[in-house]
Amino acid sequence: MEINLISDTVTKPTKGMLQAMMNAEVGDDVFKADPTVNKLQNKLADMFGIEDALFFPSGTMANQTAIKLHTQPGDRLFCDKYAHVYNYEGGGAAFNAGVTCRLIDGDRGMFTAEQLAYEVAGRSDIHVPYSRLVCIENTTNKGGGACWDFEELKKIQKVSKENNLAFHLDGARLFNALVEKGETPKQYGALFDTISICLSKGLGAPIGSVLLGSKENIAKALRIRKLLGGAMRQVGYLAAAGIYALDNHVERLAEDHKKAKEIGEVLEQSSFVKKVEPIETNIVIFYVNDNLDPMDFIKSMEEKNIWMISMGEGKVRIVTHLDYTNEMHERLLTELKNF
Ligand SMILES: *Cc1c(COP(=O)(O)O)cnc(C)c1O
């Protein structure tokens, strides 16, 4: 039995999802003639109370498009030092939009409104790039699945607004935060100019992300998606997987969170573990003792067909997901206890 915990992107479509894909009505989406893509876009726009939405092949392309539509070359954006848009999108902010990232030294991928205000204030002389955009990520990936405090986000939105900065949410795992904190999509829709949502993370679709925004912003996004090569044809087969995921795989995210917390409890009790980061959703980040090389730990788990990854700086990451069964969970807990 292979237990793959390297990411929540490793899931394969369920039978029900495949059936929904098989039955999808499709058309040429470049001509906006794919009814299933239109349905997915409308469904998410309605859910979040935002005017419009656009389907993308990846979260990276959705985020990169958002950065591009809010900025001009030479501008800068503000994000946490752990941000995916800065660390894990291949330098795309610089390459695609020609912008620099001003990194904020937050906690587990989250900064405060006060920190943002400090970074923005009093820097308008000619030496400094124009400030245009604030990007936040919920849940934080490199921050271990942490969820932002919504009251702090409101304050950050206020600072952004006062300084004429656009506000983008990288919501690759936003549904994990919504389920965990009992928040609603509309709360988020009201706060951000653009939001990207991944269907291929915890929601279990094989591919797909959606960018949400005003009609004006999505019209810009449509052009940028085209020039990035992301305009697709009979892609309703994939959008159908996304619709199925939204209908069937949201509430169950709570199970992934429960399992992640149980793994954390076992790690806390384990003599080979130095520290476990707080666990809020489906990501577990922990440090092994100094006398144990994290790569050696990961290798010996791989010999038992259990897969996890290193996040650098001595960190090991486990991500729970739809294909991680109760049986796998029992086996993992036993292996960790016996290590
Ligand atoms: C996975 C992820 C993305 C997008 O990744 P793709 O692999 O391009 O879909 C964006 N932001 C965060 C925080 C992510 O975890």
The ligand as an ORCA input file, in Angstrom:
! r2SCAN-3c Opt
* xyz 0 1
  C      -0.443     24.968     -5.426
  C      -0.482     26.411     -5.146
  C      -0.644     27.346     -6.177
  C      -0.796     26.999     -7.647
  O      -0.132     25.927     -8.041
  P      -0.329     25.178     -9.453
  O       0.454     23.952     -9.197
  O       0.224     26.055    -10.478
  O      -1.787     24.914     -9.646
  C      -0.695     28.672     -5.834
  N      -0.602     29.054     -4.555
  C      -0.462     28.192     -3.541
  C      -0.425     28.685     -2.143
  C      -0.389     26.836     -3.802
  O      -0.256     25.981     -2.784
*
